[in-house]
Amino acid sequence: MTTSRLAIGLDIGGTKIAGAVVDERGTVVCELVEPTPAESDAASVTEVLLAMIERMRAEHDVLTIGVGAAGIVEWPAGRMLWAPNNAYRDWPVREQLEKATELPVTVDNDANVAALAEARLDEPYPNMVLVTVGTGIGGGLVLDGRIYRGPTGLGAELGHMILNPDGPRCGCGNHGCFEAYASGTALTRMGRDAAADDPDGLIARIGAADGEVTGHTVVKAVQQGDEVAQALFARLGRWLGVGIASLANIFEVDAVVVGGGLVETGELLLAPARAAAREFAYGPTARGVAPVVPATFGGDAGKIGAALLALDHI
């Protein structure tokens, strides 16, 4: 019989909220998924979180709750200051959840907690950059086995380093961010441009059948062998590799791990990313080139890492 301590891990994304009961080894005991409320403000998201927590606590005896949330988190206060793709602002998540559940709560950025899971479990990487490619681009840094977040949690905003100041507008309001070039949102923009350029092309036809063109439209077109869609993925992957090269040039890491929903397309995204990461590596003969590997835990990393972080801080 197991006596392992259990925590609830919650991962708040732009489109869905994932929850799980997780043990100290990172094993998922049970899991739930709910769509992120359309208004995505603090009150509506809190309502969903509390309902999910109640359902999981009814079945399992948990000691603590960890939350990974998209956006800027004040550490260790657990206050969500701002998010580019969600409506919540200045939201005291930790305080509200502790009051409602009477359990200790730890709150961090979603990519930070995902990085912790990827660095600690399976093949450990004491020094690692995680780049999560989803609706936006998240990033997590683990240095000497610990999350690097800066003194108050405002560091490591990897998705918002500038690749091109004259580039497309990002959800954060700036122009030419890494996220504006290499995310699901970027793929949607490129797909819509392609559909407008060729109204009879496969991307436009799939988009019309589905009601609109999104990143998923481009993925479907790729799966049907569409050359235009393949070229968009090659462009997306190349920009991903440019960003990865910059990060690997700054930090000496054991690996760059790529996670998030889009990595499920596998080599379609990773092959051009690896090529660009090698092309733009600084001093590759002297420093080597950090391996670019797919995440082990995929979409589960956020909720697992949130739970592990909560257990660390109990």
C-alpha positions, 0 to 999 in steps of 0.5 A, a space after each residue: 500500500 502506498 503512503 506517498 504524499 498527494 497534491 493537486 496540480 492545476 494548469 491554467 492555459 489559454 484554452 483549457 484548465 487541466 487538473 490532476 492528483 499527483 504523487 511525489 514521483 510525478 505519477 498521475 493518480 487521476 485527472 480532469 480537464 475543463 475548457 477555460 471560460 470564454 471571459 477568462 477573468 479571475 472570478 470565472 476561472 476561480 469558479 472552475 478551479 474550485 469545482 475541479 478541486 472539490 471533485 478531486 478532493 472527494 476521491 483523494 486525500 491531498 496535502 497541498 495544491 499547486 497552480 501553474 498559470 499562463 502569464 506573469 506571477 508574483 513569486 512567492 505571493 502567488 498573485 497573477 499580475 497579467 496574462 497576454 492571452 487571458 483576461 485575469 489581472 492582479 488576481 490573488 490566486 494563492 490567497 483566494 484558493 487557500 481561503 476557500 480550501 484551507 490547504 497550502 497553495 503554491 502558484 507559479 508560471 505554467 511554463 516554470 512548473 512544466 520545466 520542473 517536471 521535465 527537468 526532474 523526471 524521466 531523464 534528469 537535466 539539471 540545467 535545461 531550457 523548456 520552450 512550450 509551443 502552444 497558444 503562445 510561447 512559454 519558457 522555463 529555465 532550470 539551473 542547477 536543478 532549481 527553477 530560475 524565476 528571478 527575485 520576485 518571479 518576473 524573470 525568464 519570459 522567454 516567449 517575449 524576447 524580441 526576434 525582430 522589432 519590425 515583426 508582427 504584433 504579439 498578444 503582449 502588445 510588442 512587435 516581433 516577439 518569439 511568441 509572435 513568430 513560433 506559436 500556435 497563434 503565429 501558425 493561425 496568422 500564417 494559415 489565414 494569410 495563406 487561405 487569403 492568398 489561395 481561396 481554392 487551396 486546401 487550407 482555405 477549404 478546410 477552414 471554410 468547412 470548420 468555420 474559420 482557419 486556425 493553427 489546427 487547420 494548418 495541421 490538418 492540411 499537413 496531415 493530408 500532404 499539403 505543400 503550402 501547409 508543410 512550408 508554413 510548418 518549416 517557417 514556424 520551425 525555423 523561427 523556433 530554432 532561431 529563438 532556441 539558438 539565442 537561448 542556448 547561446 546565453 545559457 549553458 544547458 544540458 538540453 533544450 526541451 520543446 513542449 506544448 501542443 504543437 510538438 505533437 507534430 513531431 519532426 515536422 516542427 523539430 527538424 527545421 528547429 534543430 537545423 536553425 538552432 545549429 545554424 545560429 549556435 555560437 561557437 559550435 565547435 568549441 561549445 557544442 550544440 545543446 540537443 533539442 528534444 521533445 518534451 516527455 510529458 507533453 500536455 501533462 507537464 504543467 499539472 505534474 510540475 505544479 503538484 511537485 512544486 507544491 509538495 516541495 514547498 509544503 
